[in-house]
């Protein structure tokens, strides 16, 4: 997988290998890059996936699925922590819910990255 294409003035904060469940409910395994402006999730192309969200694009060069969430669209960030699953749940202003599951690993740095650069949800 190649690096996510950044927009002008966009700076990457960090990247995590993490599981993602978009509002449509299908689970993906890929890499999440959090920047000062967006959350960019890149996963391998799945021909069976038919997205119903404007947050999804297909990278024709790498044949990957790329989910992109603008930080300005985030209405709420919640965490759910148990021994075996640490999750970040994001609710967007359109009401859609997106879940990032980091397994037994801490999600604190991920939440800090999402909340960075003046965004506090």
C-alpha positions in Angstrom: 0.0 0.0 0.0 1.3 3.4 -0.9 1.1 6.5 1.3 -2.2 8.3 1.4 -2.2 11.4 -0.9 -2.1 14.5 1.3 -3.9 17.7 0.6 -2.1 21.1 0.6 -1.2 22.1 4.1 -2.0 18.6 5.5 0.5 17.0 7.9 0.5 13.4 9.0 0.5 12.8 12.7 0.8 9.0 13.0 -0.3 5.7 11.4 -1.8 2.6 13.0 -2.5 -0.9 11.7 -6.1 -1.2 12.9 -9.5 -2.8 12.2 -12.2 -0.5 10.9 -16.0 -0.9 10.7 -17.7 1.9 8.7 -21.4 2.7 9.2 -22.3 0.1 6.6 -21.1 -2.6 9.0 -18.4 -4.5 7.0 -15.1 -5.0 8.8 -11.7 -4.1 7.3 -8.1 -4.7 8.2 -5.8 -1.9 7.1 -3.8 1.2 8.1 -5.2 4.4 9.5 -3.3 7.7 9.1 -4.4 10.6 11.2 -3.4 14.0 9.8 -4.1 17.5 11.1 -7.2 17.6 8.8 -8.4 14.1 8.2 -8.5 10.4 9.1 -7.4 8.3 6.1 -7.9 4.6 6.2 -6.5 2.4 3.4 -7.4 -1.3 3.0 -7.0 -3.8 0.3 -9.6 -3.7 -2.5 -12.7 -5.8 -1.9 -14.8 -6.3 -5.1 -17.8 -7.4 -2.9 -17.9 -4.1 -1.1 -20.5 -1.6 -2.3 -20.1 1.6 -0.3 -23.0 3.7 0.6 -20.9 6.5 2.0 -19.4 9.6 0.5 -16.4 9.0 2.8 -15.1 6.2 0.5 -12.9 6.5 -2.6 -11.1 3.8 -4.6 -7.4 4.2 -5.4 -7.3 3.0 -9.0 -3.5 2.9 -9.0 -3.1 0.6 -6.0 -6.6 -0.9 -6.3 -7.3 -0.2 -2.6 -10.3 1.2 -0.8 -9.6 4.5 0.9 -11.9 5.9 3.5 -11.4 9.6 4.3 -13.1 11.4 7.2 -12.6 15.2 7.6 -12.0 16.1 11.2 -14.4 19.0 10.7 -17.2 16.4 10.1 -16.6 14.7 13.4 -19.4 15.4 16.0 -18.2 13.0 18.7 -15.4 10.7 19.7 -15.9 8.0 22.3 -13.8 5.1 23.5 -14.8 1.7 24.7 -12.1 -0.3 26.6 -12.2 -3.9 27.7 -9.3 -6.3 28.3 -9.4 -7.7 24.7 -10.8 -4.7 22.7 -9.9 -1.1 22.8 -12.1 0.9 20.4 -12.6 4.4 19.2 -16.1 5.2 18.0 -16.6 8.3 15.9 -19.9 9.8 15.2 -20.1 12.2 12.2 -22.3 15.3 11.9 -24.5 13.2 9.4 -25.1 10.7 12.2 -23.0 7.9 10.7 -20.9 5.9 13.1 -17.4 4.6 12.5 -15.4 2.2 14.7 -11.7 1.6 15.0 -10.7 -1.5 17.0 -7.1 -1.7 18.1 -7.4 -5.1 19.9 -5.6 -5.2 23.2 -3.5 -2.1 22.4 -4.1 1.3 23.9 -6.1 3.8 21.8 -5.0 6.8 23.9 -2.5 8.1 21.3 -5.0 7.6 18.5 -7.6 9.7 20.4 -5.0 12.4 21.1 -4.1 12.5 17.4 -7.8 12.8 16.4 -8.3 15.6 19.0 -5.1 17.4 18.0 -4.7 20.7 16.1 -7.6 22.5 17.7 -10.2 19.7 17.4 -11.7 18.6 20.7 -14.7 16.3 20.4 
